[in-house]
Amino acid sequence: MERELARILDANFNRAREGLRVAEEYARFVIEDTRLAGQAKQFRHELADAARRIDPAAGELLGARDTAGDVGAAVHTESESARASAADVATAAAKRVGEALRVLCEYAKVVDAPTAAGMDQLRYRFYDWEKWLSGAADRRRIARASVYLLLTGRHCPRGDWQSAARAAIAGGADVIQLREKDLDDGELLRRAHWLVEICRAAGVLSVINDRPDIARLSDADGVHVGTTDLPVAAVRRIVKPSQFVGTSTHAVDQLEDAIAAAPDYVALGPMFPTATKPDYAVAGPQYAAAALARLDALGLPHVAVGGITLENVAQLAALGVRRVAVCSAIQSAPDIAAATRAFKAAMAR
């Protein structure tokens, strides 16, 4: 192998692996996303394998290294020294990885065409990974929530869903999901726009039930889909990388399928009998206990849902439930703000 070519390959293998490690640490320690961190680690292993195929004896690339003679080593721009946040560090590192992978794809063709082709496939997979990393911090905001309101007009006093939303926000709701299954599309979009605007002004997360298209058009923070709705992978193709996707589960056998789909949170329920979904079998707190052990190990947020009231929420909190989705127990209460505050206090205890 020509020495100059070996220098190019060595520098870019190093640049790609180092950048991946920087981005991986962000995924692991900042946003605590096990899936993204694991994929970054896999990319590093694949790069190491590619380097071994190009240089089996592990001597040519290292032997060609000449740090002192590298004319680019002393060239640094002001932008390379300025980072405002951990997210900026990870973003810049990911950009370096993409550039290094492109260099490796081109110059590896001279040495090992099959390895170069494999690197090209890795590069495209990395671009997709980079896209999801870029919105990961926004999607992880759901992990900071504790009280999640399921807003449905027919459960609100006099059907006044707007006043109910304002009162819940005043009471400290962390998330409000617009859950309207019978509205025409135009009215649903109008309500979604209104809810997103009022939630964003208050620092509350907005979610649209079932409809990733409405979530995208209204710029909601997230979308929630049930077991018979579009699969998570399809929803990801519709919404923006910064919009989180939640999915429902009702039994342990559904949990592993949900985890494999890589949602941003998993809903567990129904916890108790509920008039909202009378046809669903009650999964019960025992399901929450079993699911939490699995989800917590993966760093995947949960939301318990179904028949949750101020009388039974403490039972869930005692099991380790940290997020509850509530419907009628809040929006049918005489004082919606007070009911929301009571749920917040119960979860805090």
MOSUL-V156691 format. One record per residue. N is the residue number from 0. RES is the residue in three letters. PHI is phi in whole degrees, -180 to 180 (NA if undefined). Layout:
# MOSUL-V156691
[[N	RES	PHI] [N	RES	PHI]]
This chain:
# MOSUL-V156691
[[0	MET	NA] [1	GLU	-62] [2	ARG	-60] [3	GLU	-63] [4	LEU	-66] [5	ALA	-62] [6	ARG	-64] [7	ILE	-63] [8	LEU	-65] [9	ASP	-61] [10	ALA	-62] [11	ASN	-82] [12	PHE	-62] [13	ASN	-63] [14	ARG	-62] [15	ALA	-68] [16	ARG	-67] [17	GLU	-64] [18	GLY	-63] [19	LEU	-63] [20	ARG	-66] [21	VAL	-62] [22	ALA	-67] [23	GLU	-63] [24	GLU	-65] [25	TYR	-65] [26	ALA	-63] [27	ARG	-78] [28	PHE	-104] [29	VAL	-93] [30	ILE	-95] [31	GLU	52] [32	ASP	-104] [33	THR	-61] [34	ARG	-66] [35	LEU	-66] [36	ALA	-64] [37	GLY	-64] [38	GLN	-68] [39	ALA	-63] [40	LYS	-62] [41	GLN	-62] [42	PHE	-59] [43	ARG	-63] [44	HIS	-64] [45	GLU	-67] [46	LEU	-66] [47	ALA	-63] [48	ASP	-64] [49	ALA	-64] [50	ALA	-64] [51	ARG	-68] [52	ARG	-69] [53	ILE	-75] [54	ASP	-134] [55	PRO	-57] [56	ALA	-85] [57	ALA	55] [58	GLY	-125] [59	GLU	-68] [60	LEU	-67] [61	LEU	-65] [62	GLY	-66] [63	ALA	-83] [64	ARG	-64] [65	ASP	-143] [66	THR	-62] [67	ALA	-65] [68	GLY	-93] [69	ASP	-80] [70	VAL	-69] [71	GLY	-87] [72	ALA	-66] [73	ALA	-95] [74	VAL	-95] [75	HIS	-134] [76	THR	-95] [77	GLU	-61] [78	SER	-65] [79	GLU	-71] [80	SER	-97] [81	ALA	-107] [82	ARG	-136] [83	ALA	-88] [84	SER	-158] [85	ALA	-63] [86	ALA	-62] [87	ASP	-63] [88	VAL	-61] [89	ALA	-66] [90	THR	-64] [91	ALA	-64] [92	ALA	-63] [93	ALA	-64] [94	LYS	-62] [95	ARG	-64] [96	VAL	-62] [97	GLY	-60] [98	GLU	-65] [99	ALA	-65] [100	LEU	-64] [101	ARG	-64] [102	VAL	-62] [103	LEU	-63] [104	CYS	-59] [105	GLU	-77] [106	TYR	-77] [107	ALA	-68] [108	LYS	-59] [109	VAL	-70] [110	VAL	-102] [111	ASP	-152] [112	ALA	-61] [113	PRO	-61] [114	THR	-65] [115	ALA	-61] [116	ALA	-65] [117	GLY	-64] [118	MET	-65] [119	ASP	-65] [120	GLN	-66] [121	LEU	-61] [122	ARG	-60] [123	TYR	-67] [124	ARG	-64] [125	PHE	-65] [126	TYR	-58] [127	ASP	-67] [128	TRP	-61] [129	GLU	-60] [130	LYS	-61] [131	TRP	-75] [132	LEU	-65] [133	SER	-62] [134	GLY	-105] [135	ALA	-64] [136	ALA	-63] [137	ASP	-66] [138	ARG	-68] [139	ARG	-79] [140	ARG	-61] [141	ILE	-61] [142	ALA	-67] [143	ARG	-89] [144	ALA	-84] [145	SER	-133] [146	VAL	-119] [147	TYR	-124] [148	LEU	-91] [149	LEU	-96] [150	LEU	-90] [151	THR	-134] [152	GLY	-55] [153	ARG	-70] [154	HIS	-94] [155	CYS	-89] [156	PRO	-55] [157	ARG	59] [158	GLY	71] [159	ASP	-83] [160	TRP	-68] [161	GLN	-68] [162	SER	-64] [163	ALA	-64] [164	ALA	-64] [165	ARG	-61] [166	ALA	-67] [167	ALA	-64] [168	ILE	-63] [169	ALA	-62] [170	GLY	-82] [171	GLY	104] [172	ALA	-58] [173	ASP	-92] [174	VAL	-140] [175	ILE	-127] [176	GLN	-102] [177	LEU	-81] [178	ARG	-119] [179	GLU	-129] [180	LYS	-95] [181	ASP	-116] [182	LEU	-84] [183	ASP	-72] [184	ASP	-59] [185	GLY	-63] [186	GLU	-68] [187	LEU	-62] [188	LEU	-66] [189	ARG	-61] [190	ARG	-66] [191	ALA	-62] [192	HIS	-59] [193	TRP	-63] [194	LEU	-65] [195	VAL	-60] [196	GLU	-64] [197	ILE	-71] [198	CYS	-67] [199	ARG	-61] [200	ALA	-64] [201	ALA	-98] [202	GLY	75] [203	VAL	-105] [204	LEU	-79] [205	SER	-112] [206	VAL	-134] [207	ILE	-109] [208	ASN	-83] [209	ASP	73] [210	ARG	-116] [211	PRO	-63] [212	ASP	-67] [213	ILE	-68] [214	ALA	-62] [215	ARG	-66] [216	LEU	-67] [217	SER	-89] [218	ASP	62] [219	ALA	-65] [220	ASP	-75] [221	GLY	-163] [222	VAL	-140] [223	HIS	-120] [224	VAL	-125] [225	GLY	-92] [226	THR	-69] [227	THR	-107] [228	ASP	-90] [229	LEU	-56] [230	PRO	-67] [231	VAL	-55] [232	ALA	-60] [233	ALA	-70] [234	VAL	-62] [235	ARG	-59] [236	ARG	-76] [237	ILE	-100] [238	VAL	-84] [239	LYS	-79] [240	PRO	-58] [241	SER	-82] [242	GLN	-90] [243	PHE	-84] [244	VAL	-127] [245	GLY	-110] [246	THR	-139] [247	SER	-95] [248	THR	-140] [249	HIS	-127] [250	ALA	-163] [251	VAL	-59] [252	ASP	-69] [253	GLN	-88] [254	LEU	-64] [255	GLU	-65] [256	ASP	-64] [257	ALA	-65] [258	ILE	-62] [259	ALA	-63] [260	ALA	-77] [261	ALA	59] [262	PRO	-76] [263	ASP	-91] [264	TYR	-158] [265	VAL	-123] [266	ALA	-87] [267	LEU	-120] [268	GLY	173] [269	PRO	-72] [270	MET	-74] [271	PHE	-141] [272	PRO	-55] [273	THR	-142] [274	ALA	-73] [275	THR	-67] [276	LYS	-133] [277	PRO	-67] [278	ASP	-85] [279	TYR	-86] [280	ALA	-68] [281	VAL	-73] [282	ALA	-74] [283	GLY	83] [284	PRO	-57] [285	GLN	-63] [286	TYR	-69] [287	ALA	-59] [288	ALA	-61] [289	ALA	-68] [290	ALA	-70] [291	LEU	-60] [292	ALA	-59] [293	ARG	-73] [294	LEU	-69] [295	ASP	-63] [296	ALA	-64] [297	LEU	-93] [298	GLY	70] [299	LEU	-102] [300	PRO	-63] [301	HIS	-125] [302	VAL	-140] [303	ALA	-82] [304	VAL	-147] [305	GLY	106] [306	GLY	69] [307	ILE	-82] [308	THR	-131] [309	LEU	-66] [310	GLU	-79] [311	ASN	-116] [312	VAL	-65] [313	ALA	-64] [314	GLN	-63] [315	LEU	-72] [316	ALA	-60] [317	ALA	-66] [318	LEU	-82] [319	GLY	106] [320	VAL	-65] [321	ARG	-115] [322	ARG	-139] [323	VAL	-127] [324	ALA	-101] [325	VAL	-125] [326	CYS	-113] [327	SER	-68] [328	ALA	-63] [329	ILE	-102] [330	GLN	-78] [331	SER	-99] [332	ALA	-72] [333	PRO	-59] [334	ASP	-127] [335	ILE	-64] [336	ALA	-63] [337	ALA	-65] [338	ALA	-64] [339	THR	-63] [340	ARG	-61] [341	ALA	-66] [342	PHE	-66] [343	LYS	-60] [344	ALA	-66] [345	ALA	-63] [346	MET	-70] [347	ALA	-66] [348	ARG	-71]]
